[in-house]
Amino acid sequence: MYLIITLGVVVLVALSYYAGTLLWRVKQQEKAVEEEQTKRLNYITDSICHIAKAMKAEQCEPSEGVLRIWVLLEHYNKAQAEPKDYVELYSGYSALYSEIKDMPTHEARKKFSKKDILKLDLQRMEAEQKYAEQIVLDTSQLILEFTLSK
């Protein structure tokens, strides 16, 4: 009888230890995931600030900056508990991005003739001029928002 009770206690202690070990591992994994998400958000925030500051200093063309920042904003927004309406907050970025997002870049541009590339560049420049004032305002607001969120 004592043997069965002792065996039961040993099994119960072993199972409790195993359950505790599993719970500890789950907590460690959750902590690692949270740290990775924080690291990723910090990287995105730093990238947005860096590109926006380059745009403000005119070291980066508005269209290039908008293309890069808009994609980063989409990733940033997906990671937030309460997503923001960046289309409304940054209307100049949204409008310019909508007009230029389908234009070919890098290797894809090389497939077009010089005439077509010139035409696309003119369209891009016209779009940049059309939204220039709003993009300047949006850039300042972005720098402020993402500098404070660090």
Rosetta silent file (secondary structure, phi, psi, omega in degrees, C-alpha in Angstrom):
SEQUENCE: MYLIITLGVVVLVALSYYAGTLLWRVKQQEKAVEEEQTKRLNYITDSICHIAKAMKAEQCEPSEGVLRIWVLLEHYNKAQAEPKDYVELYSGYSALYSEIKDMPTHEARKKFSKKDILKLDLQRMEAEQKYAEQIVLDTSQLILEFTLSK
SCORE:     score description
SCORE:     0.000 S_00000001
   1 L     0.000  -46.912  178.291    0.000    0.000    0.000 S_00000001
   2 H   -64.180  -31.557  179.621    2.801    2.414    0.947 S_00000001
   3 H   -64.205  -42.782  179.801    4.578    1.435   -2.225 S_00000001
   4 H   -66.694  -42.142  179.521    1.605    2.507   -4.363 S_00000001
   5 H   -65.387  -44.274  178.925    1.245    5.816   -2.511 S_00000001
   6 H   -62.198  -44.034  178.186    4.993    6.484   -2.786 S_00000001
   7 H   -62.066  -41.461  177.711    4.928    5.613   -6.479 S_00000001
   8 H   -62.226  -42.359  178.907    1.923    7.924   -6.977 S_00000001
   9 H   -65.399  -42.592  179.044    3.714   10.785   -5.202 S_00000001
  10 H   -61.488  -45.277  178.601    6.855   10.249   -7.305 S_00000001
  11 H   -62.611  -43.066 -179.795    4.803   10.269  -10.514 S_00000001
  12 H   -63.548  -42.638  178.305    2.923   13.379   -9.356 S_00000001
  13 H   -64.921  -43.143 -179.889    6.186   15.209   -8.516 S_00000001
  14 H   -63.444  -44.154  178.700    7.730   14.204  -11.846 S_00000001
  15 H   -66.060  -38.534  177.623    4.681   15.390  -13.801 S_00000001
  16 H   -63.566  -43.820  178.204    4.598   18.645  -11.821 S_00000001
  17 H   -61.842  -44.419  179.839    8.270   19.247  -12.573 S_00000001
  18 H   -62.908  -43.607  178.869    7.715   18.492  -16.267 S_00000001
  19 H   -63.989  -41.563  177.756    4.693   20.844  -16.407 S_00000001
  20 H   -62.913  -41.152  177.863    6.691   23.578  -14.678 S_00000001
  21 H   -62.557  -43.287  178.615    9.540   23.130  -17.134 S_00000001
  22 H   -63.583  -42.976  178.316    7.141   23.400  -20.071 S_00000001
  23 H   -62.106  -40.318  178.434    5.539   26.557  -18.638 S_00000001
  24 H   -62.647  -42.862  178.896    8.982   28.108  -18.142 S_00000001
  25 H   -62.928  -41.666  178.699    9.902   27.330  -21.767 S_00000001
  26 H   -61.742  -44.154  178.505    6.665   28.894  -23.039 S_00000001
  27 H   -61.819  -41.421  178.455    7.363   32.050  -21.016 S_00000001
  28 H   -63.442  -41.324  178.491   10.910   32.193  -22.419 S_00000001
  29 H   -65.667  -42.394  178.522    9.591   31.822  -25.979 S_00000001
  30 H   -61.855  -41.472  178.768    6.989   34.542  -25.421 S_00000001
  31 H   -63.873  -41.825  179.707    9.694   36.825  -24.033 S_00000001
  32 H   -65.030  -40.884  178.513   11.954   36.126  -27.037 S_00000001
  33 H   -64.344  -43.395  179.662    9.110   36.837  -29.487 S_00000001
  34 H   -63.368  -42.423  177.978    8.292   40.083  -27.685 S_00000001
  35 H   -63.821  -39.597  178.996   11.939   41.174  -27.735 S_00000001
  36 H   -66.017  -40.653  178.015   12.172   40.369  -31.456 S_00000001
  37 H   -64.715  -41.601  178.149    9.018   42.381  -32.182 S_00000001
  38 H   -63.237  -43.057  178.554   10.373   45.324  -30.188 S_00000001
  39 H   -61.518  -43.187  179.968   13.681   45.097  -32.035 S_00000001
  40 H   -65.074  -44.335  179.020   11.864   45.012  -35.396 S_00000001
  41 H   -63.174  -38.724  177.390    9.660   48.001  -34.492 S_00000001
  42 H   -64.184  -40.103  178.176   12.721   49.961  -33.390 S_00000001
  43 H   -63.259  -45.347  179.477   14.431   49.156  -36.693 S_00000001
  44 H   -63.123  -45.024  179.384   11.363   50.282  -38.670 S_00000001
  45 H   -59.772  -47.167  178.863   11.060   53.451  -36.575 S_00000001
  46 H   -61.785  -40.682  179.904   14.735   54.290  -37.069 S_00000001
  47 H   -64.018  -44.409  179.227   14.459   53.628  -40.814 S_00000001
  48 H   -60.792  -46.459  179.478   11.411   55.878  -41.159 S_00000001
  49 H   -61.325  -45.258 -177.693   13.163   58.679  -39.245 S_00000001
  50 H   -61.878  -47.040 -179.530   16.358   58.320  -41.241 S_00000001
  51 H   -66.579  -43.198 -179.987   14.604   58.402  -44.625 S_00000001
  52 H   -62.734  -40.553  178.189   12.317   61.283  -43.600 S_00000001
  53 H   -66.409  -36.887  176.402   15.281   63.327  -42.380 S_00000001
  54 H   -64.885  -38.329  177.246   17.097   62.635  -45.658 S_00000001
  55 H   -64.736  -44.126 -178.512   14.016   63.825  -47.540 S_00000001
  56 H   -63.124  -35.535  179.099   13.819   66.974  -45.435 S_00000001
  57 L   -84.944    5.337  179.887   17.505   67.689  -46.103 S_00000001
  58 L    58.481   35.211  174.499   16.848   67.038  -49.819 S_00000001
  59 L   -96.292   -3.885 -177.700   19.327   64.153  -49.862 S_00000001
  60 L  -141.574  134.422  179.031   16.619   61.814  -51.108 S_00000001
  61 L   -64.999  143.934 -179.417   14.069   62.371  -53.863 S_00000001
  62 H   -54.980  -42.725 -177.526   10.499   62.660  -52.576 S_00000001
  63 H   -65.128  -41.399  179.095    9.253   59.759  -54.690 S_00000001
  64 H   -65.140  -44.698  178.965   12.004   57.414  -53.513 S_00000001
  65 H   -62.147  -43.694 -179.737   11.465   58.415  -49.883 S_00000001
  66 H   -63.539  -43.983  178.629    7.706   58.033  -50.128 S_00000001
  67 H   -58.313  -45.544 -177.647    7.984   54.576  -51.718 S_00000001
  68 H   -69.996  -46.977 -177.196   10.306   53.381  -48.973 S_00000001
  69 H   -66.291  -40.213 -177.021    8.513   55.017  -46.054 S_00000001
  70 H   -61.148  -41.405  178.221    5.033   53.938  -47.157 S_00000001
  71 H   -64.501  -42.165  178.104    6.058   50.268  -47.185 S_00000001
  72 H   -63.687  -39.306  177.770    7.656   50.692  -43.752 S_00000001
  73 H   -62.368  -39.213  178.717    4.494   52.373  -42.448 S_00000001
  74 H   -62.861  -43.107  178.179    2.411   49.419  -43.634 S_00000001
  75 H   -66.616  -41.102  179.442    4.700   46.995  -41.765 S_00000001
  76 H   -62.246  -43.839 -177.638    4.732   49.225  -38.696 S_00000001
  77 H   -64.677  -37.438  179.331    0.953   49.493  -38.701 S_00000001
  78 H   -64.348  -28.821 -177.032    0.488   45.713  -38.884 S_00000001
  79 L   -86.179   -6.848 -177.214    2.580   45.306  -35.742 S_00000001
  80 L   -88.057  146.936  177.090    0.554   47.817  -33.724 S_00000001
  81 L   -67.925  -38.252  178.493   -2.258   46.895  -31.340 S_00000001
  82 L  -121.649   92.743 -178.919   -4.232   49.905  -32.561 S_00000001
  83 L   -61.324  148.900  178.407   -3.461   50.562  -36.249 S_00000001
  84 L  -104.008  159.412  176.994   -3.603   54.145  -37.490 S_00000001
  85 L   -90.781   87.228 -177.129   -5.112   55.477  -40.700 S_00000001
  86 H   -69.769  -21.681  176.581   -1.920   56.584  -42.421 S_00000001
  87 H   -62.796  -40.692  179.637   -3.840   57.448  -45.599 S_00000001
  88 H   -79.309  -41.960 -177.972   -5.549   60.226  -43.670 S_00000001
  89 H   -65.110  -39.678 -177.423   -2.572   61.165  -41.477 S_00000001
  90 L  -123.979   68.724 -173.466   -0.125   61.428  -44.378 S_00000001
  91 H   -64.250  -34.549  178.059   -2.349   62.326  -47.313 S_00000001
  92 H   -65.846  -44.016  177.706    0.516   63.659  -49.452 S_00000001
  93 H   -62.279  -45.413 -178.166    2.475   60.433  -49.047 S_00000001
  94 H   -61.076  -45.749 -178.162   -0.614   58.363  -49.754 S_00000001
  95 H   -65.614  -46.214 -179.984   -1.494   60.311  -52.900 S_00000001
  96 H   -65.563  -42.341  178.958    2.051   60.270  -54.308 S_00000001
  97 H   -59.749  -42.245  179.059    2.472   56.589  -53.452 S_00000001
  98 H   -60.383  -35.796 -178.442   -0.778   55.768  -55.260 S_00000001
  99 H   -79.234  -29.069 -172.540    0.452   57.501  -58.397 S_00000001
 100 H  -112.238   -5.634 -173.067    3.959   56.057  -58.506 S_00000001
 101 L   -61.485  -27.975 -177.936    3.736   52.638  -56.844 S_00000001
 102 L   -93.865   -0.337  178.514    3.314   50.787  -60.141 S_00000001
 103 L   -73.285  140.817 -178.121    6.158   52.556  -61.913 S_00000001
 104 L   -69.842  147.019  177.153    9.101   50.259  -62.603 S_00000001
 105 L  -130.758  164.827  174.803   12.270   50.622  -60.552 S_00000001
 106 H    49.023 -120.957 -175.819   15.814   49.239  -60.670 S_00000001
 107 H   -63.622  -34.070 -178.534   16.107   46.253  -63.028 S_00000001
 108 H   -63.567  -31.208  178.724   12.524   46.600  -64.276 S_00000001
 109 H   -65.275  -31.351 -176.409   13.352   50.061  -65.708 S_00000001
 110 H   -67.148  -16.868 -179.903   16.059   48.563  -67.904 S_00000001
 111 H   -80.448  -11.514 -177.786   13.416   46.674  -69.880 S_00000001
 112 L   -97.870  156.888  176.494   11.917   49.951  -71.139 S_00000001
 113 L   -74.193  163.818  179.824   13.129   52.168  -73.934 S_00000001
 114 H   -61.265  -35.728  179.443   14.742   55.511  -73.130 S_00000001
 115 H   -63.877  -44.601  179.608   11.654   57.263  -74.439 S_00000001
 116 H   -66.521  -38.917  178.936    9.390   55.302  -72.085 S_00000001
 117 H   -64.792  -41.637  177.608   11.720   55.889  -69.137 S_00000001
 118 H   -61.982  -42.537  179.348   11.736   59.628  -69.840 S_00000001
 119 H   -62.372  -44.126  178.542    7.948   59.625  -70.005 S_00000001
 120 H   -64.482  -40.654  178.653    7.725   57.779  -66.668 S_00000001
 121 H   -63.264  -39.395  177.876   10.254   60.152  -65.087 S_00000001
 122 H   -65.322  -41.462  176.629    8.211   63.137  -66.236 S_00000001
 123 H   -61.258  -42.838 -179.469    5.049   61.615  -64.757 S_00000001
 124 H   -64.005  -44.528 -179.871    6.873   60.986  -61.486 S_00000001
 125 H   -64.923  -38.980  177.077    8.246   64.550  -61.359 S_00000001
 126 H   -63.028  -42.585  178.416    4.805   66.017  -62.080 S_00000001
 127 H   -64.260  -40.736  177.800    3.326   63.939  -59.271 S_00000001
 128 H   -60.435  -43.772  179.794    6.114   65.061  -56.925 S_00000001
 129 H   -65.916  -39.334 -177.805    5.404   68.707  -57.770 S_00000001
 130 H   -61.298  -37.220 -175.433    1.656   68.254  -57.362 S_00000001
 131 L  -108.092   12.817 -172.994    2.031   66.960  -53.792 S_00000001
 132 H   -55.591  -49.063 -177.357    5.241   68.819  -52.834 S_00000001
 133 H   -62.291  -45.827 -178.837    3.716   71.081  -50.168 S_00000001
 134 H   -67.392  -34.521  179.319    1.783   68.283  -48.484 S_00000001
 135 H   -66.618  -37.792  176.758    4.802   65.971  -48.583 S_00000001
 136 H   -61.787  -45.000  178.388    6.899   68.600  -46.767 S_00000001
 137 H   -64.403  -45.231  179.431    4.223   68.822  -44.066 S_00000001
 138 H   -61.286  -39.552 -179.356    3.863   65.034  -43.892 S_00000001
 139 H   -63.969  -44.714  177.843    7.627   64.615  -43.616 S_00000001
 140 H   -62.262  -41.874  178.891    7.852   67.020  -40.683 S_00000001
 141 H   -65.294  -40.660  178.031    4.940   65.285  -38.983 S_00000001
 142 H   -61.368  -47.811  179.949    6.530   61.866  -39.581 S_00000001
 143 H   -58.115  -45.527  179.368    9.833   62.953  -38.090 S_00000001
 144 H   -62.338  -49.879 -177.162    8.054   64.330  -35.055 S_00000001
 145 H   -63.141  -45.831 -174.013    5.823   61.292  -34.536 S_00000001
 146 H   -83.941  -17.069  172.297    8.508   58.661  -35.020 S_00000001
 147 H   -76.093  -38.959  178.924   11.181   60.535  -33.064 S_00000001
 148 H   -72.302  -25.841 -177.181    8.832   60.766  -30.098 S_00000001
 149 L   -80.832   -5.160  179.216    7.812   57.108  -30.365 S_00000001
 150 L   -70.518    0.000    0.000   11.385   55.903  -29.752 S_00000001
